Amino acid sequence: MDTASTDSTPANEVPDEPIPAMQQLLDNPFLLLFLGIAMPTVLYIVWGVMEIVGIPIAK
């Protein structure tokens, strides 16, 4: 006897489980594109400001 035929859910059907929030975020390609552009931009701006602040004042 086949155990898949006695199972309450078919083999190709996924049970109704909630999708985790982090998976929903990472499945969004536009969000990943935005983060891939925004994060380096913000980091380089912060790095540049830190470098400018670190320059000693001429006398």
Secondary structure, 3 states (H helix, E strand, C coil): CCHHHHCCCCCCCCCCCCCCHHHHHHCCHHHHHHHHHHHHHHHHHHHHHHHHHCCCCCC
